[in-house]
């Protein structure tokens, strides 16, 4: 019996549903170093948060950037709070 392949959309929906139901991932604190920072003309901020072994891609939406009291820069060590999402 051959395994049946799922579509990319089906896999993304499955992962998104699993992540959304995990309460820990809906309010998680992470520490790391900012790299590849871009302040987009729409007001959103895009960056990578990394440590010596791994990295995650991050987005800070415009609605949250207004409350910052500093401008993020590559190389900054930060603590962030947010939620994990699958797009």
N, C-alpha and C positions, 0 to 999 in steps of 0.2 A: 504494500500500500504506500503510495507516494504522499509525502507531506504536502498539504495545500498552502500555498503562499498567500499572505494577506497583502492588501494594498498599503501603500505608504500612508494614505489618509486613515485607514483603519488602525494601523499601528500607532500613529500620532494620537488619535482619539482615545485608544486604549491607555496609552501612557498618560495623557492629560487627565483622564478620569481617575487613574490610580494616584497621581500626584495630588489632585484636587481633594481627594478624600483623606489625605494624610494631614492631620492637624498640626503636627510638628513642622511640616514644610510650608504651612500658611503663615507662620510667624517665626522665622529663624534668624538667629544672630550669627554673623560670620565675620572673621577677621582676616585681613589679607592686604596685599599691596595692589594699588591701582596701576594698570598699564593700558595702553591703547585708548586713552581717554579722548572722547569727541563730544563737544557740546554742539548738538545739531541745531540748525536754524529754526526748527519747530519748537525748540525749548527742551526737548528730551536730552538726556545725557547717556551716552553709551560708553562702556568700559569693560575691561577684563579685571577680575579680581583673582589674584594668584598667590600661591605660597611656593615653597621650594619643590613641591611634588606635583601640583595640580593647578587647574584654573577653571573658572566659570565665566561665562559671558553674562553681563548685567545691563539692565536698562533702568534708569531712573526717569520716570515720566514727568512731564512739565509741571503737573500739579504738586509734585513733591519737591522739585528743584527750588521753588520759591521760598521754602523754609530753611534752606542751607545758609549757614553763616560763614561759609568759606567756598572757594572755588577749587574743586578737585583737580589734581595734577598727577601725571605719571610719577610713580615712585612713592607716593604717599602711602603710609601705613594707616589703615582705617578699620573701624568696626562699623558694620552695616546691619540693618535689620530690614527684612523684606520677606517676600514669598517666592517660592519656586513655581515656575510655570513651564508648560510645554506649548510651543507655537507651531 
